[in-house]
Amino acid sequence: MSEERLHFKLFKCFQKSHFKLMQEASLLGLSSGQPKILEYLYANDASLCSEIAAECALDKSTVAGLIARMEKSGLVRRKRCSNDGRCIYVHLTKLGREKAAAVLDISNDVDMLAMHGMSEGEKAVLSELLGRVCNNLSSNTRYNIKKYLSEEDIKMNRKVKTMVKGMPAIDGAGVHLVRVLGNRTVREFDPILMLDSFDSTNPADYTAGFPMHPHRGIETISYLYRGKMQHRDSLGNSDTISDGEVQWMNSGSGIMHEEAVPAVDRLLGVQLWINLPSKEKMSKPTYHSVKRDEIPEIPFEGGMLRLLAGNYLEHEGYKGEHLPLNYYDIHINENSEIVIDTQHDDSVMLFTLLGNITVDGTDVPEKTAVKLTDGDRVSIKTKDSSAEVLFMGSRALKEPVVWAGPIVMNTNEEVNMAYNDLRTGKFIREHVDY
């Protein structure tokens, strides 16, 4: 057996022994999960491996579960290698080192060990390991688990990081909407600048529409699950979308456009503003609509996913020319679940268009935007009622944002130039080519 394999056997054996010690955690002032951090400190200590390796079998699922519990408690942090995204290291956190130090205070209390039914051999092993921890608490020990766990074992679930409920607002010529994301959420939801939610059965709330107005430096994406929206712009585009369709406009260097919203039984949808990378702020403006017959509808056990843009599994939808965006309209039946794999570092958010959901144990009510932590997958569940959820995954820009009305740039000078261009008639750089 290789030395590395023996190291891992030691890890497992220490887990088994130390669990007994933690059966009455109240005596120690620690939760049952906290002292298990010690397993990581000496997973790479081979001195006792040959003696105890045969005492227990390695169980991958047990190890994976332990890692997840320790991470949730803030005792360890998992990190991918910079030169190999598939390689995972487990790092001991400051909190983990502190809890390990607390456990050391009882390491020589043989009577307490005996209270927990440990054998003489287990006491000897535990005392030896705890003693060695004393010399290494200051080090930031890490252990490479890639060789022992499958890709599925080491996937990290995304959790709810930020939850935002919108506020009523009036925009355009008098359109009543709910502004969910805006100036106050720019950094957290990067690259999504704004999310406006529309849900009304009263045409007076929205038929005033959005008269001709400018944009520079962003993309606007409108999705109507129910309703109609008529677009017209300075490029000569004139188009209408209806139930289940998308309008995608890149304002780039500058565009003028208007949106009329005819009366319907119910208007239900959202509009996103997505930031453009600094080097693409002055790109050529474009407009594209995505109609129903261009949107793949992908069934899964418990519902259906509409691929509005990007990729899902082996399926491809419309792709913009600038930032990547996976944009899904997910319909989930009651008491059902969908698990979506994601790129670990993507910026991912959800919006509950209809109904309530649970994301990795956190309840999210209707008409709520949530930003998720980094991770490899997200679990979305329903309880006793169905839900419709919008999923948006892109790449955070981490660039300065200077936002003034319909203009979003990177510096004050760029914004001032945009408004000067408007005053002097230089705003539109691209004209209709007849």
PyMOL commands that set and color helices and strands:
alter all, ss='L'
color gray80, all
select helices_A, chain A and resi 3-21+25-27+34-41+49-55+60-72+94-104+110-115+120-133+183-189+203-205+278-280+292-294+412-424
alter helices_A, ss='H'
color red, helices_A
select strands_A, chain A and resi 76-81+84-92+142-144+160-165+167-171+175-181+192-200+210-215+218-226+229-233+238-241+245-250+255-260+267-275+286-290+297-300+303-309+311-312+315-316+326-332+337-341+347-354+357-359+362-364+368-372+377-381+387-394+402-404+407-409
alter strands_A, ss='S'
color yellow, strands_A
deselect
rebuild
show_as cartoon
